[in-house]
Amino acid sequence: MQGRVNLSGLDLNLLVALNALIEEQNVTRAGERVGLTQPAMSAALARLRRHFGDELMVRHGNRYELTPLGAALRHRAELAVAAVERVFGAQPDFDPLTAEREFTVLLSDYALMVLGPILANLLETRAPRVRLRLEPHGPTAIDDAETTLRGVDLLLLPHGFVSGYPSQDLYRDGWVCVVAADNDAIGEALTAEQLRTLPWITQYHRPTAATTADRQLALLGFEHRVDLVIESFLPLPFLLAGTRRIALIQRRLAERLAPAAGVRVLPCPIEVTDLVEAAWWHPLHATDPAHQWLRSLFADAAATLK
């Protein structure tokens, strides 16, 4: 197990410098970003190199490139700086009508499509000076949930990916099949045999990343032929046009996109349990009044869904 670092012996200003250096990959620009001269930033880089026992950035021609360790620190440094900002930005109470604060929430493009418009309207009415930063998550953020949750306010995910952290269920959604409207290989209904034999489009199709529906199919021993994999949900219905492919997507998303994508929405002939979309957070946020308000905002947005 990796030992704990004695923070009392560290200058935490180096964290800000590290984040700037990794993002800019240029000593001068990194210094300008955090208000340090070029010599001061060079000195910070030297201290960081001694601490990590690694160059972090190496010069190639007239530019710098990150070492493997430098690249590995990119996400951690960004989240750590965000966490520090939240710690020192904490207040004993929170008035959404007057507060000026930014919240960061990681979510899929599917959840953004479902909740985003509602959240935008509620935010404008309830907290006109609050900024909500909605960013996409991916397998890396989910695999390292401990680090991710320390650096963001909320992580929106269905149950089955994260455990051991506080969460709040937001809404349920079912799964439906979608096919191109002109797919004459499929009639008014799909059969299980067609699911097995026709090609599929799916998302995050690999051992450590899959949708909850794909995981259920795998547990049932259901084998299907996937020949196109994408890392998001929204484009999927549009990629079916002119093909014989099948996709299994969330009902709410299918209903929103079907008219524009030119697809038919059909029941899945194999029973797949509904997903439960939830908001997850790190325990350190549990009693923060601002964070409690944020969670209630998402709960209210989800409550309006039909």
N, C-alpha and C positions, 0 to 999 in steps of 0.2 A: 504493500500500500504506500502511496506517495506521502511523504511527510508534510506536516503543515508548515507554512512559511511564517516566520516571526515578523509580523507586520510592524512591530515597534522598531525594528531595525531597518525599515525601508522608507524611502522618501516616496510617498504616494503620488507626488507630482510626476514621477517617472511613468506612471500608468497613462497619464494624459499624453506625455511625450511619445510613449510606445504606440498608442492608438494613432496619433497623427503620423508618425513615421511609417507605420504599416500601411495606412490608407494612402498617403501621398507618395511613398517610396522615393522621397526627395528631401534632403535635410533642410534646404532653404525654404521650400514651401511648407514643410511641417513646422518650422520655426515661426513663419509668418502666421500660420493658422492658430498657434497657441500663444503668440505674443512673445516669442523668444528670438534673440539674435541667432545668426547662423553659428557663431562659435559656441553659444550656450546650448544649442540643440545638438551640435556635434559632441559636446561634453556629455549630454544626456544619453546620446547613443552609445558612447564609450562605456558609461556606467551600466547601461542595459546589457551590453555585450559581456561585461565582466560578470554581471549577475547570472545570466543564462548560460555563460560559457559557450556562446554561439555568436556568429557574426550578425545574424538576423537579416541584414541586407548586404549584398555584395555588388560591387560595381562591375557592369559589363558595358564597355565602351563609355558612352556618355550618360548612362542611366544605371539605376540600381534595380536589382531583382531580389525578391525575398528568398531566404533559405527555406528549407522544409519546415524548420521550427518557426520561422517568421510567419510563413503561410498558415501554420497550425494555430498561431496565436491571434490571427486576424479576428475571428469570430469572438473569441474569449475576451480580447481587449475591448472590442466594441461594446459587448454586453456588460463588462465590468464598469466601464465609464458610465454607461446608462444607469447602472445600479447605484453607483456613487452619487450621481446627480439626483436620483430619487431619494436617497437617504438624506442628503443635505437640503433637499427641497421639501421635506415633510413638514406639515403644519398641524397644530393641535386640533383644528377644525377645518371644514371645507364648505364654502359657499359657492355652488356652481354658477350662480348668477354673476359673481364678481371675480371668481378665481381665474388666474392665468396659469395654466399647467398643460403639459403635453403627456398623453398616455400612448404607449405603444402596445399594439395588439397584433399577434401573429395569427393568421387564419388562411384557409384555402380560398381559391377564387370562387368555389361553390358557395361557401359560407358568406363571402363578400357579396355575391349576387343575391343571396336570400336576405341577409340582414342589413347590408350596406345602405340601401335607400331609406330604410326605416331609421337607422341610426343617424343618418345625415339630418333628417328632419327633426328628430328628438334633440340632437345636439344643438342645432340652431336655436331651438326654443328654450331649452333648459340651461344651456351653458354656452352663451354666445362668445366667450373669450377663451374657451378650452379648445385645445387642438387634439384631435384623435388621429394617430398615425396607424393606419392599417397596412401591415406588410405581409407578404406571402411567407408561409413556412414551407419546409421541405424535409426530406428524410433525415438530413444531418441535424436539424434543430430538434426533431422528435427523438432521435437516437440519444442525444445528449440533453435530455429534458431538464436535468438538474442545472446545468449551465444556462440553458435557454430561459427557464423560469426565473432565474435570478436577474436576468437582464431585461425582461419585458414585464408588462403589467398583466397581460392575459395571453393564454394560448388556447385557441379554439380548436378542438379535436373531438371526434366521436370517441365513445368509450372503447377500450380495447388496445389503446396505444400507450397510455400513460397511467401509472398507478402510484399510490402513496403520496399524493398531493391533494390539497383541497380543491374541490370542484363544485360546479353548479350546473345542473342540467338546464339546457335552454329550450330545445324542441326536438321532436321526433320527425323522422322522414322515412318514407318507404323507398323501395327500389323498383324500377321499371325497365323494360327493355326498349331500346329505340333502334329503328332501322330506317333507311332511306325511304322516302315516300314512293319512289319508283322501283323499289326492290320487289320484283315480281316472283322471287323465289319464296317469298313468305306471304301467306294469305292473311285472313282476319285474325289469326292467332298463331303464336309460336309453339313449337313442340320441343320437348327436351332433346329429341334427336337432332333437330335443327340447331339447337344451342351447341351440341357436340361437334357437328360437322361443318357449320359455316364459320368463316373467320371472324375474329373479334378485334375490337379496339378497346384497350383498357388503360388504366393509369397506374404508375408506380409499380410495375409488375416485376418485382424481384424479391428474393427471400426476406429481406429486412424491411421492405416497403410494399404495402398493398392496401387496397380499400378494404373496409370491413366486409363488403359483399364477396370480394375475391377470397378473403380468408375463410368465410363460411363455405364457399364452394370447394375450397381445398380440403376442409375438414370433412365434407360430405364425400370426398373422393371423386368429385365431378371433374372430369378432364375436358378442356375446351382448347381450341386452337387460337392463340393470340398471335397476330402478325403485325400489329401496330401498337406501340406503347408511347404514351405522351406523359408529360409531367404536370398536367393541369386538367381541369374539368371542363371549362367553358368552351374550348375549341372542339371538344369531342363530337357533339352532334353534327357539326358542320363538316367533319371529315368523313361522314357516312355517305354523303351525296355521291350518287353514281356508282356505288359499290354494293356488294352483297354482304357487307359486314354487319355485325350486331354489337351493341354496347349495352352495358347495364349501368344506369346512372340514377341519381336521386330524383324522386318524383317531382319535387319542387323545381329543380333545375330543368328537368325535361319539359314541364308545363310552360316555363318561361321561354325556353329556347326553341321549342318545336316549330312554331309558326315561321320564325326567321330562318331556321336551319333546314326546313323542308323534310322533316322526319315524321314517322309515325311512332306513337307511344303505345306499347303493348304490355300486358301483364307478363310477368316472368313465370314460366311454367314450373319452375322449381321454387319452393318456398324459401325466401331469404328474410331473415329477421330485420326489422326496422333498425336504422341507426339512431343513436341518441347523441345529438351534438351537445357538447358541454364546454364550459369555460373553466380553465385550469389556472392556478396561480401558486406562487411560492408562499409558504407559511409566513414569511417575513412581512407580507402585505396584508395579513389577515385583519389587523385592527386599525389599519390606516383609514381614516374617514374618507379621504379622497378615493381610495381604492374601493371602499364599500359603496360609494356612490357610483363608481364606474360599473361595478357588478350589477347594481340595480338598474343602470341604464340598459345594459345588455339583456337583463331579464325582462324589462318592460318592452324592449323591441321584439324579443322572441314571443312575448305573450300576445302580440297583435297578429301573429301568423295564423292562418286558417288551416 
